[in-house]
Amino acid sequence: MELTDISRRFIVHWGEMGTNWGVNRSVAQIHALLFVHGRPLHAEEIADTLVLARSNVSNSLKELLNWRLIRVTQALGDRRDYYETSSDVWELFRTIVRQRKEREFDPTVALLRDLSVDPALAQESPEMQDRLRSTLDFMQTLGSWSDEMLRLSPATLEKILRLGAQVQRFVRPVDAPDAPAAAFPAMPTLPPMG
């Protein structure tokens, strides 16, 4: 398969970004190829197109399957496995956030919970105890917030993201020292999200 200049540039850049996020370059490039190409590809097509060793492609596909970023499909009359990814960027974003939360964030929260109830914590300085408990509180709050955000429909989530800093006017107190009182009228009732 011949790549266009645009496709090639996107795939190369996505591979570079993948390494910045701690993802193997080949894994990121394969995902980018499946995303921009928009149709299922078998491993040989992927290896030939990206000029990667078949073993590298096989290992990378396994990793993408573990991350739930791709799925296996079949083609009528062909015994080979084909791989595809979602073309919905919101679905991909939510999958990545869920997977990273499950793999990186949740184990840290679990450890902080264990440490906060460990009797040995009483032997630590009060400052250290406060830091540990405040970190746990922060991470639990952030985890609850991310779980709520992931339950929202993509359309609602997009609206929230587009609001950006405008959300401040709904949550900042009227008497906030850095804002004139007239700029923040009484808080309106927000409709249910979802």
Buried (B, 14 or more C-beta within 10 A) or exposed (E): EEBEEEBBEBBBEBBEEBEEEEBBBBBBBBBBBBBBBEEBBBBEBBBEBBEBEEEBBEBBBEBBEEBEBBEEEEEEEEEEEBBBBBEEEBEBEBBBBBBBBEEEBEEEBEEBEEBBEEEEBEEBEEEEBEEBBEBBEEBEEEBEEBEEBBEBEEEEBEEEEEEEEEEEBEEBEBEEEEBEEEEBEEEEEEEEEE
